[in-house]
Amino acid sequence: MAVPVWSVDPRTGKQREQVAVEATAEEVDAVVRAAAAALPALADREVRARLLRTAADFLEEAGPRILEAADAETALGPVRLTGELGRTAYQLRAFADIVDEGAFLDVIIDHADPSLAPPRPDLRRWKIPLGVVAVYAASNFPLAFSVPGGDTASALAAGCSVVVKAHPDHPATSELCADALRRAAVAVGLPADVVSVVHGFQAGIDLVEHPLVAAAGFTGSVRGGRALFEAAAARPVPIPFHGELGSLNPVVVTEAAAEERAEQIGAGLAEAMTLGVGQFCVKPGLVLTPQGEAGDRLLKSLAAAVGDVAPGTLLDARMRDNFIAGVRELTELPGVEAPVEPGDGGEHLVRAGFVSVPAARLAEGGGAHDGLLEEHFGPVTVVARYANAEEVEGVLGRLPGNLTATAHLGEAEASGAEASGAELLRRLTPLAGRVVVNGWPTGVAVAPAMHHGGPYPATTSTSTSVGGTAIERWLRPVAYQEAPEALLPAELRDGNPVGVPRRFNGRRES
């Protein structure tokens, strides 16, 4: 019996429309086989670049319908979603530029040299696409980390076809975006099946277990991501699983920083922790601040700013229930105070807040207080008040891997005049994939130098899901030895007929 997939309005909890039905195992198989059959058509880099640019154009053209559906399904608001659509289109075009340039192919050519010991044969190396990529859409970014998002864009850029397991929180948005991408494929002469979408929990399991799926990208919870990661590893032929699972994103505010700008830091923290109703994967979830007068001023500023934040709607009722239950447990712990108590904000709403706890209690470890060192999805953060550097080190020493770590430094520390600033950065670097200084981690720029990843459980690999190097996840190297030039792709032939960046006999070609 077909299981309906409903679009639900989180503001009211009511079903909007039936969008699709959950895919059966047979339907997942058919979709993956069609995606595999479409792979040869993606071999031409020029066509791939046109696909990505056309997809961006079609998404923008369908923007009004997509934004209306996304707002109705996520309650994220038109301003936030309009920005996200622009980011998504920019991301597609950025990968088109990367495909055009060709540096991602990492071409290395070494001519034969019989004078070496041992003699070196003619070797020509580049990277090729893995095959069909399964993408698991995120709940909190219905565009930038979902059907048309970074995983899909980078996989298509690499020459891989994509099957997206849509997130149940925004199925109508997913279908509209998939339609734009599939129409873009047809418009540039590709099969529509270079991009497909399936719905349903079991479909996601069937997808990662399908023998023709060659890799997977995931953004979501630790529990869900770990289950899929283990399924990917348990296959007869294991596949790479690039999962973004969870992150606390610690912040350390030094005494000097608090003394110099406590009010500014408090207000900035309030904005960062409540942005998007606290549903950003890089929300600062643990903030180490000093005890004493400067730290008190910081908390006073934070409390005033958070207290002014209106109640908001989370992405779905399950997340709301988990948030209310989770923050209740935190506020009931011994030694924990709630200057602004988070929790139930009324029907379908949640109220932002934060809790405060002595850092020494977190540094000790053990017991229910360990829950303060776990990610809590929604508009809440934990402020740990420290008395000395040993307590800061004790808390940091208990943290798992994170997407980000942030240091707020005083002027002398930031200038290098005092060694403590550099020492703190060295301490934070092993904890995260991105270290932020005197700013906030919310907002992940789509830029060549961006790294959005980190030690487990932030991610299950060392790769990034944002920025140009995200394409590397979907490629593998191949070297040809003594292959006649006439049989090689143009990128590997002498003379560089297609002009890609290469290393040629040990030197970078100009």
N, C-alpha and C positions, 0 to 999 in steps of 0.2 A: 504493500500500500504506500502511495506517495506521501511523503511527509512535507507539509507546506512550510515555506520560509516566509515569515512575516516581517515587514518593516514596522517598527514600534517607535512611537514618540516618547522619549524619556521624560518630557515635561508633564505628560499626562498618564503615561503607562498604557496608553491605548494603542491597539493595532491600527496601522494606517492602511496597509494594502498587502496582499499576498504578492510577493515578488517572484518567487521561483519555488522549486521543490528540491529537497535534499538529493544529492546525486547518489545513485546506487553504485555498487562495486563495478557493475558492468558499464555504467555510464562513465565512471572515472577511468576505467580501462580504455574506453573508446576515445575519450578526450586526450589522454596521454599518448595514445598511438597516433592520433591525428597531429599532435604537437611534434612527435618524433618524425613523422612523415614530412613536416614542414621545415625541418632543420636545413636541408640542402639549399633551400631558397634564401636562407639568411647568410650564405657564404660570401656574398658580394658586399664589401664594406660600404661602397657608395649607396647601395640600396638601403642598408641598415641606417645610415645617417639620414637618408630621406625619410625613412619610417619614423625615426625619433622626432624629427622636426615636424613632420605632418601630424604625428600624434599630439604634439604640443598645440599645434594650430587647432586641431579638432576638439581637444579638451577645452580650449578657450572659447571656441564657437559654441560649444554645449554648456558653457559656464553657468548661465542663469538656471538651467534645469538642474545641473549637478549641485550647485550651491543651495538651491531650494530643498532638494532631497537631503543633502548632507546636514543642513541645519535642522530639518524636521526629525532626522534620525539621531543626531548627536547633541543637539542643544548647544553647540559650540559658538553659534552666533555668526552672522554674515561677515563681520569685519575680520575675525580670525580666519574663517574659511576662505574668504577672498584672498587673503595673504597666502594661505596654504595652496590655493590653486595656482597663484603666480609662482610660488616656489616650485611646485611640481612641474609646471611648464618649463621654467628655467632649467630645472634639473635634466629634463629630457633633451633640451637643446644643448646643454653643456656636454652630455654624453655623445651627442652627435658630433660636436667639435673634437672630442677625444677620438672617436672612430675615424674622422677625417685625418687627423694628425698621424695616427698609427703607432705612436710610441708604446702604447699598451701591449703591442705584439712582442716587445722585448727581443727584437731580432739581433742575433749575434752570428757573425760569419767568421770562421777561421779557415784560411786556405791550407791545403796540405803543405807540410814542411818535413821532408825526409831527413833534414840535417839534425833534427832534434833526437834526443835519446830518451824514451823510444820515439820513433818517427810519428808525426801527427798526421792523421788522415784529414781529408776535407770534411769539415763539420759545419752545418748550418742549422741554427736553433731558432725557434719562435714559439708562440703560444697559440693553442687552438681551443675552441669552445668545448665545454664538457658535454653538452647535450641538453636534454629537457631539464628545466629548473622548476622546482615547486616553491611557490612563494606563499607564506602565511601572513595575511594582512593584519595590521595592528588595529586595536580598538580606538586609540586616542588620536590617530591621524588618518582620517578616512580617505585622504588623497595622497599625501606625501610619503606615507609608509603603508600604502594599501595597493589596490589594483594598479594604478599608474605610477606608483612610487619608486623609490630608489632601487629596491631590489629588482623590480621589473625592468626599469630603465637600464640599469647596469648589465643585467643578463642579456637583454636584447642587443645592447651595444657589443657585448662579447660574442654574439652570434648564436645565443641559446634561445630556444623557444621557451615560453613560460606558461605554466598552469597555476593560477592563483586560487587558493582556498580563501574565499571571501569571509570577512568577519561578520558574525551574526548581528552586530550592533548597527551595521549600515549596509544591508543587502541591496537596497534600491540604488544607493550611490555607487556601489560596486558594479551593478549591472549597467548603469549609465556610462561609467568610465570604461568598462570593458567594451561597450558598443563603440565608443569613440576610438579606442585603440584598434579594434578589429576593422573598423571602416578605414582607418589610416593605413593599415596593412594592405587592404585591397586596393586602395587608391594609388599605392606605389608599386603594385604588381606582385604583392606577396600573398600567400594564403592567409585567410583570416585566422587560422588556427595557430599562428605564431604566438597568439595570446588567447587564453581561454580562462574561464572562471567556473569553479564548482562551489557548491554550498553543502554544509552539513559537517557535524563533528566526525562521523565515521568516514566521510569522504576525505577528511584531512589525514586520517590514519592510512586509508587505502592509498592515498597519494604518495606519502613518504615511503611506503612499502613497495610501490610499483617498480618492477625491474627496469623499466625504461626511464625512470627518473634518475638523473645523474647527480643532482645536488639540491639543497634546500636552503631557503632563507626564512627566518622567523623573527617576529617582534611580538613580545607578549610576556606572560608570567613565567616565573621560575618553574612552577609545577608543570604547566603545559609544555613549555619549551624543553624541559628536561625529559619528559616522556617521549616527545618526538625525536630528540637527540639520541636517546637510547634505542628507539626504533630504527633510526637511520644507521646506527652502529651495529645493530643485531641482524641486519639483512644478510643474506648469503653473500652479497657483494655490498659492503658498507659504502656509504656515500658521505661527502662533506656536508656538514650541517652547520650553517652560520646563523646562530641564534643570539638575539639580544633578549636577555631574560629579566634582569632586575638590577637596580642600583640605588644606593643610599645617597650618593653624591655629597660626601662630607665637606664641611666648610670649617676652616680654622681662622678665627679672628684674633690677631695678636693683641697684647695689651696696648702696644703703641698705636695700632690702628683704632682700637676702641677709644683711646684717649683723644685722638685727633678728629675722629668723625663718627662717633657713636650713633648720632641721630640719622646720619645719611645711610649708614650700614643697616640700621634697623628698618628704615623705610624701604631700602632696596631688597632686603630679605623678604619683607612682607609681600612685595610685588612678585618676586621670583617664586615664592612658595604657593601663591594663590593663582598664578597665571594659568589660564585654562582650567580653572577649578582644581588646581593642583594635580593635573593629570598628565604632566610632562614627564618623560622618562628621565630627564635631567633635573627634576625638581630637587632643590637642596633639602634633604630629609634629616640631616644631623648637623648641628652648628655648635662648634666649641667656642664659647665666649668666656672672657675672664670674669672672675668674681670681683667685687669692689665697685667703686662709684662709676667708673666708665662703663663697666658691664651692665650696671643697673640702668644707666641712661639708654644704652642700646635696647634693653628689654622694654623700657618705657616707650621708646619710639616704635618698636615692633608691635607692642600691644595696641598702641593708638592706631597704627596703620591697618593692622589685621581687624581690629574692631570695626573699622569703617567699611570693610568688604561685605557686600550684600550676599546673602545665601545664594548658592548656585546649584545647578543640576548636573549630576554625574552622568556618565554615558549610558548606564542602565541601572535597573532596580537592584540587581545582584551586587554591583559595585557599591551602591548606596548602603545596602544592608551591611556589607563587609566593612565599609568605612565606619559606620556608626558603632558597630560591635567592636571593631578594633580600637578606636580611640577611647571607648568606654573602658576597655581593659587597661589602656595606658594611664588614664587619669585616676584609676583606682589603685595604682601601685604605690607602696609606701615610699615616701620621700619625693614623690612626683607632684608638682604643682601645675595648675593650668591657668596662667594669667588671663588668657582668652580661651575659654573651653570650646573645643571643636565638637561637632556632633550633628544631631538632627536639627535641620533648619526649617522644618515644616513639610507639608506634603510634597514629596518628590524632590526635596531640597536638602542640602547639607550646609552646615555653618563652619566657616574657617576658624582655625585656632592653632595654638601651640602649647606644648608642655615644657616644663623646665625641671631639670634634675641635676644633682651634683655629679660632676664628671667622675669623681672617685668611685661612685656606686657603679657606673658603667665599666670602669677600668677593672673592677674586681671580677666581674663575670659571674655567670651562673644564675639560675633561677629565672623568675618571671621577668626580671628587668632586661634580659637579653632581647625581649621583644622590642625594646626601644632602639635596637640596632638593626631592625629589619625595615624594609621598604613598606611604607603605608601609602597606598594609592589614594590621592585626594588632597584637599587643602589643609595639611597639617605638617608641622615639623617639630623636631625635638631639639631643644636648646640645652646643652650640657655646660654647666658652669665649672670652670677649672680654677684651681688655686696656684698651680705651678706647671712647669714644663713636663714634669714626670707624669702628671695626670693626663696631659694631652697625649703623651707618648703611650700611656697605658690604654687609652681609648683607641687610638689609631692602630695599635698593635692587635686589636681584636676585630678589625674590620676585614670583610672579604673584598674581592675586586669590585671596582666601580667604573662607570662610564666617565665620571669627572671627579676631580677634587679641587677645592678652591682655597686660596690663601688671601686673606685681607691683611695687608702689611702697612706699617707706618712708613712715613716718608723716608726716613733714614734706612729702614730695612729694604724698601723697594729700590733705593738708589745704589745699594751695595755698600753703603757706608758702615752698615752693621751686618755682620756675618749671619745673623739669625734668619734673615730673609731667605738667603740661598740655602741654608740648612733646612728650613721648612719645606722649600720646594723639592729638595733631594729626598726628604722623608715622604712627601706626598706622591712623588712620581711612581713608585712601585705599586701604588694603590689604584691607579686609574689610567685611562687612555688619553685623557685631556686634562691638563692642569691649568686652572684659571687664576689669574692674579688681579686682585682689586676689581673684580667684576662678578657676574653671576652666570652660572652654567646654562640657564635657560636660553634657548636660541642656538641652533646648531647650523652654522653657516655652510651653504653648499659651495665649497671652495676646494681647490686642488690639495691644499695642505691640511684639510680637516681630517681628524680621526675620531670616529664615533664608534667606540668599542672599548674593551678593557678586560682585565683579568676576570676569570669566572667568579661569580655568576653573572657579571655584567654581559659577557658574551662567551660563546663556546669556542671561539677561534680568535686568532690574533688580527683578524681583518677588520675593516671599517665598513659600515653600511651607508655612510655619507661621504661625498667627495669623489674625485676622479678615480682614486685607487680602489674604490669598491668594485670595479670591473674585474680586478684580479681574482676575486672569489670564484669566478665562473670559467676560469681558463686553466689549462695545464701545458707544460712545456713538452715539445717534441724536437729531437735533433735528427737531422738527416746526415748520414755518413756516406761519402763518395757517390751521392746521387747525381745523375746527369742533370745539368742545369735546365735542359728542356723539359724535364719532368717536375720541376719545382715550381711552387707559386711565385708570382712576380716579386713578392717582398723578399725572397731569399736568393734572387739572381744577382750576379755581378752587374754593376752599373746602376743598381737601384732604380729600375724603370718607373716605380710608383712613388719614389721619394719619401719613404718612411724613415724615421730616425733609426740608426743602426750602429752597432759596434762592428767594425770591419778590421780583421787582423789586429785586434787588440786596441784599436783606437775608435773613438767616437767620430762618425762621419760628420762633416760640417754641412 
